[in-house]
Amino acid sequence: MRRRGFTLIELLVVLAILGLLLSLAAPKYVRSVDRAKEAVLAENLRVTRTAIDRFHADLGRYPASLDELVARRYLRALPVDPLLEGKPAWHLVPAPSEEGVTGIVDLKSRAPGVGSNGQPYAQW
């Protein structure tokens, strides 16, 4: 009487093949996720900077906070930094005080590390 099924050796061979395939695919997946986060970061910075410029062009002053951009409907919601787990934690760049201008002129990411373009995220 012959039993049907797989031997231990056959199962180990299949698991080894699966492990090899996963070791080849996993790094590409992680890199693609990182590239997607960088693309979202770049887009959020671009949209927010455009909103700050439009606010300044319309009202002749810079917004006091990002919340003011949302309140006046220049943005639908506060942008998030995808590299910081979606927290709206930005480094806000104030206007130069010697000109008597106040408000936020620019924003930058607080994420540590360097992007795929070789620049630190804090300089984007």
N, C-alpha and C positions, 0 to 999 in steps of 0.2 A: 504494500500500500504506500503510495507516494503522496507526500504532503505538498500542497500548493502554497506558494508564498515566496517571499524574498529572503535571501540569506543575509547575514550580518555584513558580509563583504560587499554585497550589492548595494545595500543601504548606505554604507560608508562611502562607496564610490559616488553615489548620487549626491550625498551631502557635500563631498569634496568638490564636485563640479558646481553645485549651487553656491558654495562658499567662494569659489574662484570667480564666478560670474558676478556675484555681489561685490567682491573686492574691486572689480573693474568698473562697475556702474556707480557705486556709492560716491566716489570722489567727484565724478561729473555732475551728479545730482546736487551735491553740496555746493559746488562752484556755481551752478545755475541758480540756486537759491540766493547765494551771496550777490550775484550779478543783478538779480531781480530787486533785491533790497537796495542796492546802490542806485538802480534806475528810479525807484520810488523816491529815494532821498533826493536825487537830483531834480526830479519833477516837483516835489514839494517845495524845495528851495526856490526853484524858478517861478512857480505860481505865487508863492508868498512874496517874493521880491517884486514881482509885477504888481501885486496888489498894493504894496507899500508905495511904489512909484505912482500908481494911479491915485491913491489917497492923497499923496503930496501934490499931484497935478490938479486935483479937484479942489482941495481945501487950502492949499498953500502952506501946509505944515505937515509934519510927520506924525504918525499915530503914537499915542502914549504907550500903547500896549498892543499885543496881538489880539486881545479880546475886543479892542476898539474896531479892528478890521472886521471882525465877525459881527459886532453890534451894528455897524454901518453897512453890512452886507457886501463888503469887498471880498470876503471869504465866506463860504457856507459853514465851515467848522475849522477849528484850530488844526493845523497840519501836525502830523506826528513824524517822529524820526524812527523809521523802521529798524535801524541798527540798535536803537535803545528800547527794543521790545514794545514799540508803539507809544511810548510816553511822549507827550508834547514838551520835551526838555530841550530848549534851544539856547544858544548863547546869543543874546540880543546886543547888537552894536548900536550904541547911542549916537546921536548927531553930535558933531563937534560943538562944544559949549562956547568957544570964542566967537562964534558967529551969532550967538544969541538964539540959536535954533535948538529946540528940544524934541525929543521923541526917538523913535526907532528908525534907523536908516537902513539897517541890514540885519540878517540873522545867519548864524552858522551852526553846524552840527556840533554837539558835545560828544559824539561817539569817538571812542579811542580807536587807534589803528590807522591803517593806510588803505586807500582804495585801490582798485585794479589799475587805475591810471597812474599810480605811484605817488599821488598827493595825499597828505593826511586829510581825514574827513573834516577836521576842524578848519581847513582852508577852502573847502568847497563853497 
